[in-house]
Amino acid sequence: MLIDWNHFTPWSSLAGGMTIGIAVAVFTLLNGRIAGISGIVGGLFRLQTGDIGWRIAFVAGLVTAPLVWQLFHSLPTFQIDTGYGILALAGLIVGIGTRYGSGCTSGHGVCGLSRLSPRSIIATLVFMGTGFVTVYIMRHMLGG
């Protein structure tokens, strides 16, 4: 395994991680809720009085943040090497996983681990392990 030193960014990665951690802590302190994306978005489909505004604001922030970033810097380029069918299937599998796991990577991996939640520790180990195995199979056994 080689490190691509041109794309090795430990300081900006550290700053990004710290920003996420601070934002999650402030969100929890001010709102009393976990900043799990699947739970926040899922709550938009279970309409409850007084529970929609903050969810809409949160999702709007996720959508507009790249647009604001683009005013000052160019967005990173990316390339997806598969078709829409595979992307839709992958999204469906992730969605099923977040339902069975009672949360997503942001809820368990960021918020749950910081609270030392046993359920989140197990969930994070499971989805990270599954990701490692999937990458190994796709790259080394199936030649993708």
N, C-alpha and C positions, 0 to 999 in steps of 0.2 A: 504494500500500500504506500502510495506517495502522497505527500501534501502538496496541493497546488498553492504555492506561496504567493501567487498573484491575487488569489482570492481568500487568503488567510487573514481574517479580520478580528483578532481577539479583542481589541479595544472597543470597536464599535459593537461587537457582539455583547461584550460585558455591559456597555452603556445601555443597549437595548434590553437586556435581561433585567438590569436594575430599574429601568423605566417601567417595564411591565410589572415588576414586583411592587414598586411604589404605587403604581396605578391600582393594582389589585388591593393593596392594603388600604388605600384611601377609599376605594369603592366599598370595601367591606365595612370600614369604620363609619362612613357617612350614610350608607344605604342599608347596612345590616344584612347584605346578601352576598352570595358567592358569585364571582364574575365568570361563570361557566357559560360559554357561548351557546351550547345546545339548549341549556335550560332557559336562557334569556330569549332566544329565538322561539323555542317551543312554547313559552308563555304567551307569545303573541297570538297563538292559535287557540288559547284557552282564555278568552276575553273575561277579565274581571275588572270591576270598577276600581279606579285608582291605581291599577297595576300596569297600565299600558304606556303611559308617557315616558317613564324612565327607560323602558325597554326599547321604544322607538328611538329615543335619543342615543342610546348605546349603539344600536345597529346603525343609525345614521352616522355616528362617529366612525364606525368601522368602514363604512362605505366612503365617507368624505375624506378621511385621513390621507389616502393615496393621492387624491385630487389636490389637496393642499400641499402635500410633499412635492408634487409635480410642478408647482409654481416656483420652487426654489432649486430643485434638482431633477435630473431625469430619473424615471422609474427604471429599475433593473430589468434587463431583458430576460426572457425565459422562453424555452421551447418545450412543447409537449409532443412527445414522440408516439402518440397513440390516437386512435379515433374517438369520436364522440360516444360510441357504444360502450367502449371500455371505460371511459370517464364516468358515464352514467352508472355503470355497474359498480365501479369503485366507490362512487358517492353513495349508492344504495347500501353497499356493504359497510361503509363507515357509519351511515345512519343507523343501521341495525345494531352495530357494535356499541354506539353511544346509548341506545335504548337498553340493551342488555347490561351494559356497564354502568347504567344510571349516571351518565355524564360523559364529558369529552375530555380531551387533553388539557384544555384550559381549566376546567373545573377540578379535575383530579390532579393533573400534573403540576399545575401552578398553585392553585388555591388549596387543594387537599394536602399536598406534600408539605406546604408551609405550615399547615395546622397539625402535621403529623397524624393525619387520619389513617388508621389501619386499612380501611376500605380503599382509600385513594392510593395508598402505597401498593397494595395488591393490584389494583386496576392499572396503575402506571407500569408496574413490572410486566403485566400481561400484554398491554398494547405495545410497549417498547420491544418486548421479546418477540411478539408476533411480527412487528415491523422488521426486526433483524432477520428472522427466519424467511419472511417474504422476500426481502432484498437478496438474501443468499440464494434462495431457490430461483428467483427471476434472473439473476446475473450469472450464477455459476452452474446451475443445473439445466436451466432452459435456454441459456445463452442470450438473454435479453439484454 
